[in-house]
């Protein structure tokens, strides 16, 4: 079945870095745009970054632009989120997600455009 499994979260000091991974299975990974979202305690889920199905374009929330980088490795069926210069306000559970339709153009920050989610990985940034 279609499955996404995140890993790489943890506790890090402000200014540090983490790389999250999302292992995809059960679908043709190279045909789907993907995204990362996050949810902090007591808040709704928010868009972080997205990448097109061919990896040609990437998009970021203003809050992470210049600090985070999304990428994908087709051979490994894995999505990544490199997070640098982390801040306490980046503390959240991070989720990867798959777009509903293959070969979707552009990007979407709307979680309703995604139909499969991982279980999440916790990132905690201490001040």
C-alpha positions as a printed NumPy array, in Angstrom:
array([[  0.   ,   0.   ,   0.   ],
       [  1.007,   3.64 ,  -0.341],
       [  3.218,   4.556,   2.584],
       [  5.388,   7.449,   3.745],
       [  7.762,   7.083,   6.677],
       [  9.606,  10.082,   8.099],
       [ 12.825,   9.97 ,  10.095],
       [ 15.612,  12.256,  11.208],
       [ 13.898,  14.397,  13.819],
       [ 15.397,  15.116,  17.203],
       [ 16.514,  17.715,  19.709],
       [ 18.89 ,  20.418,  18.496],
       [ 20.104,  23.767,  19.778],
       [ 19.119,  26.987,  18.076],
       [ 21.351,  27.61 ,  15.094],
       [ 21.859,  23.906,  14.485],
       [ 20.862,  21.69 ,  11.577],
       [ 18.848,  18.554,  10.936],
       [ 18.004,  16.582,   7.814],
       [ 14.634,  14.882,   7.657],
       [ 13.994,  11.936,   5.364],
       [ 10.745,  10.519,   4.037],
       [ 10.857,   7.011,   2.587],
       [  8.117,   6.426,   0.022],
       [  6.689,   3.097,  -1.097],
       [  3.665,   1.647,  -2.846],
       [  3.488,   4.218,  -5.667],
       [  5.594,   5.635,  -8.491],
       [  7.504,   8.215,  -6.466],
       [  8.974,   9.91 ,  -9.546],
       [  5.487,  10.826, -10.815],
       [  4.246,  12.81 ,  -7.833],
       [  4.949,  16.22 ,  -6.391],
       [  5.652,  16.073,  -2.68 ],
       [  5.494,  18.409,   0.257],
       [  6.525,  18.946,   3.85 ],
       [  4.188,  20.349,   6.487],
       [  4.578,  20.895,  10.212],
       [  2.337,  21.198,  13.229],
       [  3.33 ,  22.844,  16.486],
       [  1.51 ,  22.072,  19.754],
       [ -1.85 ,  23.813,  19.857],
       [ -1.615,  25.011,  16.263],
       [ -2.887,  23.869,  12.905],
       [ -0.766,  22.158,  10.288],
       [  1.186,  24.589,   8.123],
       [  2.949,  24.312,   4.794],
       [  6.748,  24.243,   4.88 ],
       [  8.034,  23.289,   1.42 ],
       [  7.114,  21.519,  -1.805],
       [  8.897,  20.033,  -4.785],
       [  7.568,  19.25 ,  -8.243],
       [  7.321,  15.697,  -9.525],
       [ 10.452,  16.122, -11.632],
       [ 12.374,  17.97 ,  -8.933],
       [ 12.725,  20.978, -11.188],
       [ 11.059,  23.502,  -8.905],
       [ 10.94 ,  24.004,  -5.178],
       [  8.746,  26.263,  -3.047],
       [  8.998,  27.437,   0.54 ],
       [  6.993,  29.149,   3.212],
       [  8.362,  32.6  ,   3.921],
       [  9.218,  31.532,   7.458],
       [ 11.765,  28.948,   6.248],
       [ 12.972,  30.451,   2.973],
       [ 16.76 ,  30.624,   2.862],
       [ 17.143,  28.186,   5.774],
       [ 15.417,  24.986,   4.59 ],
       [ 15.929,  23.006,   1.388],
       [ 13.665,  20.304,  -0.016],
       [ 15.038,  17.662,  -2.371],
       [ 14.287,  14.191,  -3.663],
       [ 16.296,  11.129,  -4.661],
       [ 14.352,   9.139,  -7.233],
       [ 16.696,   6.141,  -7.07 ],
       [ 16.115,   5.87 ,  -3.32 ],
       [ 12.402,   6.817,  -3.373],
       [ 13.189,   9.332,  -0.667],
       [ 12.222,  12.933,   0.019],
       [ 14.464,  15.156,   2.153],
       [ 14.218,  18.368,   4.105],
       [ 17.539,  19.951,   5.049],
       [ 16.961,  22.396,   7.9  ],
       [ 19.68 ,  24.897,   8.795],
       [ 19.834,  27.832,  11.212],
       [ 17.042,  26.29 ,  13.235],
       [ 15.024,  28.483,  15.563],
       [ 12.882,  27.596,  18.596],
       [  9.802,  28.509,  16.552],
       [ 10.648,  25.661,  14.162],
       [  9.735,  23.212,  16.936],
       [  6.949,  20.983,  15.583],
       [  6.051,  17.583,  14.24 ],
       [  7.066,  17.425,  10.584],
       [  5.07 ,  15.481,   8.016],
       [  5.766,  14.562,   4.425],
       [  2.858,  14.268,   2.033],
       [  2.084,  13.058,  -1.49 ],
       [  0.013,  15.044,  -3.981],
       [ -3.266,  13.48 ,  -5.052],
       [ -2.611,  13.426,  -8.796],
       [  0.497,  12.471, -10.773],
       [  2.375,  15.083, -12.786],
       [  0.702,  17.955, -10.948],
       [  1.876,  21.31 , -12.248],
       [  3.138,  24.014,  -9.944],
       [  2.853,  23.503,  -6.221],
       [  0.235,  23.577,  -3.501],
       [  0.43 ,  24.778,   0.076],
       [ -3.098,  23.477,   0.706],
       [ -3.091,  20.223,   2.638],
       [ -6.286,  19.189,   0.831],
       [ -4.18 ,  18.745,  -2.322],
       [ -2.337,  15.874,  -0.633],
       [ -3.816,  12.446,  -0.047],
       [ -1.153,  10.486,   1.816],
       [  0.726,  11.517,   4.958],
       [  3.487,  10.04 ,   7.037],
       [  3.263,   9.541,  10.778],
       [  5.437,  12.562,  11.488],
       [  8.828,  13.125,  13.1  ],
       [  9.357,  15.474,  16.042],
       [ 11.799,  18.366,  15.8  ],
       [ 12.583,  20.273,  18.984],
       [ 14.822,  23.334,  18.914],
       [ 16.091,  24.595,  22.254],
       [ 17.057,  28.212,  22.861]])
